[in-house]
Amino acid sequence: MAANSILKKAESILKSSYYPLISIVMALLGGGIIISALGFSPIEAYKALIKGSFGNANAIGETLVKASPLIFTGLSYAIAKRCGIINLGAEGQLYVGALTGTLVGTTLTGLPMFIHLPMAIAAGFLGGAIYGVLVGVLKTKFGASELITTIMLNYIAINFISFCVTGPMKDIESSTFPQSKSILASARYPQILQGTRLHAGIFVVILALLFYYFFMWRTTRGYEMRVIGLNASAGQYAGMNLKTNSILSMFLAGGMAGIGGSMEIMAVQFRLLQDFSSNYGFDGIAVALLGNNSPIGIALSGILFGALRSGSGKMQMLAKVPSAVIYMIQGFIILFVIGRELFNLSKLIKSKRRNTSRLNDEKVKGVESI
């Protein structure tokens, strides 16, 4: 019995990882073709990429630093998707979380780190969460499509932060650049690996992944969200509150993105800047899709995308391949994940057999009628 259970689990893992692995392989092959067409060696390029992302402690640390906000925005998309909502607003929620985290991290002086840092993290969460709730309210109260509202709110958030760092929050004492004051030392994530930028935020990432798993698969509310995401009508018929669950899912989704934004400021950049995000919100969608909205999948795909980002510089330096190729590879991954049915070989073979059988039956019927 135990052996059968292990085999079933292994089979389930293989099935769930089939599409992502095929997508990654095909994306790397497509990237290799582009690199070759540009006149460079794909093998040397990928060697440099791996060296730049996992070659030493500093490279590994940089990969994890790049992966952290991607995992948070991936969780943001996944939480909403589990409840049947397409959250394209993680970028805006990330910006608002960065703003509220910065306000707490720059204004509350005289606090010890064990109080100030958690307060700044909580502020980042609440900023993103409240911004996410706007989407849930607009959808449940007025029937507004989240596809439109999330994208529009992204622009509002980005431009509002631009206004803040060029106006009321601008640090006019030490710089002429559009940026906020420096985050106080008591609100910064401490480094955990000497000589690298790896910070204690990695533990917050792990806690967020664990929360996502236990909330979605070990609580009643998480079960309701998953049921509503699969079939809203069935959920309502069973007595589940569609509006409450939708708003809660966007609260949590926005909060996750908000933590990612505040972490980027309090652990990496230490000031709120214009355009501080490198498309973390939109790349988080790809992270969630590649990871099949599962905790382990999001963690692994986040690390993959972080590795692509951190290794691109070394690839450009050693192999002379433009770092923009990395964005092409990411684009290939997204395309192949979305078009995953192309790789369902067994389904294609069965469909072909059914079509062939149907044509043969039609031929037989035609002969008999004659």
C-alpha positions in Angstrom: 0.0 0.0 0.0 2.8 2.4 0.9 4.6 1.6 -2.3 1.5 2.3 -4.3 0.9 5.6 -2.5 4.5 6.7 -3.3 4.1 5.7 -6.9 0.9 7.6 -7.2 2.5 10.7 -5.7 5.5 10.4 -8.0 3.2 10.0 -11.0 1.3 13.1 -9.9 4.5 15.1 -9.6 5.7 14.0 -13.0 2.4 15.0 -14.6 2.3 18.4 -13.0 5.9 19.1 -13.9 5.6 17.8 -17.5 4.4 21.1 -19.1 6.7 23.4 -17.2 9.8 21.3 -18.0 8.9 21.1 -21.7 8.2 24.8 -21.8 11.6 25.6 -20.3 13.4 23.3 -22.6 11.6 24.7 -25.7 12.3 28.2 -24.5 16.0 27.5 -24.1 16.1 25.9 -27.6 14.3 29.0 -29.0 16.7 31.2 -27.2 19.6 29.2 -28.5 18.4 29.6 -32.1 18.2 33.4 -31.6 21.7 33.5 -30.0 23.1 31.4 -32.9 21.4 33.7 -35.5 23.0 36.7 -33.8 26.4 35.1 -34.5 27.2 33.8 -30.9 27.6 30.4 -29.4 24.5 29.2 -27.5 26.6 26.8 -25.4 29.0 29.5 -24.3 26.1 31.9 -23.6 24.3 29.4 -21.4 27.6 28.4 -19.6 28.1 32.1 -18.7 24.4 32.4 -17.7 24.7 29.5 -15.3 28.0 30.8 -14.0 26.5 34.2 -13.4 23.5 32.8 -11.5 24.8 29.8 -9.6 28.6 30.0 -10.1 29.5 31.1 -6.5 27.9 32.3 -3.3 27.5 35.9 -4.6 25.8 34.7 -7.7 23.4 32.4 -5.8 22.7 35.3 -3.4 21.9 37.6 -6.3 19.6 35.0 -7.9 17.6 34.7 -4.7 17.5 38.5 -4.3 16.1 38.8 -7.8 13.7 35.9 -7.2 12.1 37.2 -4.0 9.8 40.0 -5.5 9.0 37.6 -8.4 7.8 35.0 -5.9 5.6 37.5 -4.1 4.0 38.8 -7.3 3.6 35.2 -8.5 1.7 34.4 -5.2 -0.4 37.5 -5.8 -1.5 36.2 -9.1 -2.0 32.7 -7.8 -4.1 33.6 -4.8 -6.5 35.6 -7.0 -6.6 33.0 -9.7 -7.5 30.3 -7.2 -10.7 32.3 -6.5 -11.4 32.8 -10.2 -10.0 36.3 -10.5 -7.3 37.3 -13.0 -5.1 39.8 -11.1 -3.1 41.8 -13.6 -2.5 44.5 -11.0 0.4 43.1 -9.0 2.6 45.8 -10.5 0.4 48.6 -9.1 0.0 46.8 -5.8 3.7 46.3 -5.5 4.2 50.1 -6.1 1.7 51.0 -3.4 3.2 48.5 -1.0 6.6 50.1 -1.6 5.2 53.5 -0.9 3.6 52.6 2.4 6.6 50.6 3.5 8.8 53.6 2.7 6.6 56.0 4.6 7.0 53.8 7.8 10.6 53.1 7.1 11.7 56.7 6.7 9.5 58.6 9.3 9.3 56.5 12.5 12.6 57.2 14.2 14.0 55.8 17.5 12.5 52.4 17.1 14.5 49.2 17.6 14.7 46.9 14.5 12.6 44.1 16.0 9.7 46.6 16.1 10.4 48.9 13.2 11.1 46.3 10.5 7.9 44.3 11.2 5.9 47.5 11.2 7.3 48.5 7.8 6.6 45.0 6.4 3.0 45.2 7.7 2.6 48.7 6.2 3.8 47.3 2.8 1.3 44.4 3.1 -1.6 46.7 4.0 -0.8 49.2 1.3 -0.9 46.5 -1.4 -3.9 44.8 0.2 -6.1 47.9 0.3 -5.2 48.6 -3.3 -6.1 45.0 -4.2 -9.4 45.3 -2.4 -10.4 48.2 -4.7 -10.4 45.7 -7.5 -12.5 43.2 -5.5 -15.1 45.9 -4.6 -15.3 47.2 -8.2 -15.9 43.7 -9.4 -18.4 42.5 -6.8 -20.4 45.8 -6.3 -20.4 47.2 -9.8 -19.5 44.2 -12.0 -16.4 45.9 -13.4 -14.0 43.5 -15.1 -10.8 43.0 -13.2 -8.9 42.7 -16.4 -9.6 46.4 -17.0 -9.5 47.8 -13.5 -6.2 46.1 -12.5 -4.4 47.5 -15.6 -5.8 51.0 -15.1 -4.9 50.9 -11.4 -1.3 50.0 -12.4 -0.9 53.2 -14.2 -2.4 55.2 -11.4 0.0 53.7 -8.8 3.1 54.1 -11.0 2.3 57.7 -11.8 1.3 58.5 -8.2 4.7 57.2 -6.9 6.4 59.3 -9.6 4.6 62.3 -8.3 5.5 61.5 -4.7 9.3 61.1 -5.3 9.4 64.3 -7.4 7.3 66.3 -5.0 6.3 65.7 -1.3 8.6 62.8 -0.7 11.6 64.0 -2.6 14.9 64.1 -0.6 15.9 67.6 -1.4 18.6 67.7 1.3 21.0 65.1 -0.2 20.2 64.7 -3.8 18.6 66.3 -6.9 17.3 63.0 -8.2 13.7 62.0 -7.8 13.9 59.7 -4.8 12.7 59.5 -1.2 14.8 59.8 1.9 17.0 56.8 2.8 15.3 54.0 4.7 16.4 54.1 8.3 18.8 51.3 9.4 16.2 49.9 11.9 13.7 49.3 9.0 16.2 47.5 6.7 16.4 43.8 6.2 19.7 42.6 7.6 22.2 40.8 5.3 22.6 37.1 6.1 25.5 36.1 3.8 28.7 38.1 4.0 29.9 39.6 0.7 26.5 39.2 -1.0 23.3 41.1 -1.1 21.3 38.1 0.2 19.1 39.4 3.0 16.7 38.1 5.6 13.8 38.7 3.3 14.3 35.2 2.1 12.8 33.9 5.3 9.8 36.1 4.7 9.5 34.6 1.2 9.5 31.1 2.8 6.8 32.1 5.3 4.7 33.5 2.5 4.9 30.3 0.6 4.0 28.3 3.7 1.0 30.6 4.4 -0.2 30.2 0.9 -0.1 26.4 1.2 -1.8 26.1 4.6 -4.4 28.8 3.9 -5.4 27.4 0.5 -5.3 23.7 1.3 -5.7 23.5 5.1 -8.4 26.0 5.9 -12.2 26.3 5.2 -11.9 29.7 3.7 -9.1 28.5 1.3 -11.3 25.5 0.3 -14.2 27.9 -0.5 -11.9 30.1 -2.6 -10.7 27.1 -4.6 -14.3 25.8 -5.1 -15.5 29.2 -6.3 -12.5 29.4 -8.6 -13.4 26.1 -10.2 -17.2 26.7 -10.4 -18.7 29.9 -8.9 -22.2 28.7 -9.4 -21.6 25.4 -7.5 -19.9 27.4 -4.7 -22.9 29.7 -4.4 -25.3 26.8 -4.4 -23.3 25.2 -1.6 -23.8 28.4 0.5 -20.4 30.0 -0.1 -20.3 33.8 -0.2 -18.9 34.8 -3.5 -18.4 38.5 -2.8 -16.7 38.0 0.6 -14.3 35.4 -0.8 -13.5 37.5 -3.9 -12.7 40.6 -1.8 -10.6 38.5 0.6 -8.7 36.9 -2.2 -7.8 40.3 -3.6 -6.9 41.6 -0.1 -4.4 38.7 0.2 -3.2 39.0 -3.4 -2.6 42.7 -3.1 -0.9 42.2 0.3 1.6 39.7 -1.2 2.6 42.1 -4.0 2.8 44.9 -1.4 5.3 42.9 0.7 7.4 42.3 -2.4 7.5 46.0 -3.2 8.4 47.1 0.3 11.1 44.4 0.4 12.7 45.7 -2.8 13.0 49.1 -1.1 13.9 48.1 2.4 16.4 45.4 1.4 17.9 46.3 -2.0 17.5 49.9 -3.1 16.9 51.6 0.3 15.1 54.5 -1.3 11.8 54.8 -3.2 12.6 55.6 -6.8 10.8 56.2 -10.0 10.3 53.0 -12.0 12.1 50.9 -9.3 10.4 47.8 -10.4 11.8 45.8 -13.3 8.4 44.5 -14.4 8.2 42.3 -11.3 4.4 42.5 -11.3 4.0 41.3 -14.9 6.8 38.7 -14.7 5.1 37.4 -11.6 2.2 36.3 -13.8 4.7 34.1 -15.8 6.1 32.8 -12.6 2.7 31.7 -11.4 1.7 30.2 -14.7 4.9 28.2 -15.1 4.6 27.1 -11.5 1.0 26.0 -12.1 -0.1 28.2 -9.1 1.4 25.8 -6.6 3.7 26.8 -3.8 6.6 24.7 -4.8 6.1 25.5 -8.5 6.0 29.2 -7.8 9.2 29.0 -5.7 11.1 27.0 -8.4 9.9 29.2 -11.3 10.7 32.3 -9.3 14.3 31.1 -8.8 14.5 30.3 -12.5 13.4 33.8 -13.5 15.7 35.2 -10.9 18.6 33.2 -12.3 17.8 34.5 -15.8 17.9 38.1 -14.5 21.1 37.7 -12.3 23.0 35.7 -15.0 22.2 38.0 -17.9 25.0 40.4 -17.0 27.7 37.7 -16.9 26.4 36.2 -20.2 26.7 39.6 -21.8 30.2 40.1 -20.3 31.7 36.7 -21.1 29.8 35.5 -24.2 29.1 39.0 -25.6 25.4 38.1 -25.9 23.0 41.0 -25.4 21.2 40.7 -22.1 17.9 41.5 -23.9 17.9 37.8 -25.1 16.9 36.9 -21.6 13.6 38.7 -22.1 13.1 36.8 -25.3 13.6 33.5 -23.4 11.1 34.6 -20.8 8.6 35.4 -23.6 9.1 32.0 -25.1 8.4 30.4 -21.7 5.2 32.4 -21.4 4.1 31.4 -24.9 4.8 27.7 -24.4 3.1 27.7 -21.0 0.0 29.3 -22.5 0.1 26.9 -25.4 0.7 23.9 -23.3 -1.8 21.8 -25.2 0.7 21.7 -28.1 2.8 19.4 -25.9 0.1 17.0 -24.9 1.3 14.3 -27.2 -0.9 11.6 -25.9 -4.0 13.8 -26.4 -2.9 14.6 -29.9 -2.3 10.9 -30.8 -5.7 9.9 -29.4 -7.4 12.8 -31.3 -5.6 11.6 -34.5 -6.8 8.1 -33.9 -10.4 9.2 -33.3 -10.3 11.2 -36.5 -8.8 8.4 -38.5 -11.4 5.9 -37.1 -14.2 8.4 -37.9 -13.0 8.8 -41.5 -12.8 5.0 -41.9 -16.3 4.6 -40.6 -17.6 7.2 -43.0 -15.9 5.4 -45.9 -17.4 2.1 -44.9 -20.9 3.7 -44.7 -20.4 5.3 -48.1 -19.4 2.0 -49.7 -22.4 0.2 -48.0 -24.8 2.9 -49.3 -23.6 2.3 -52.8 
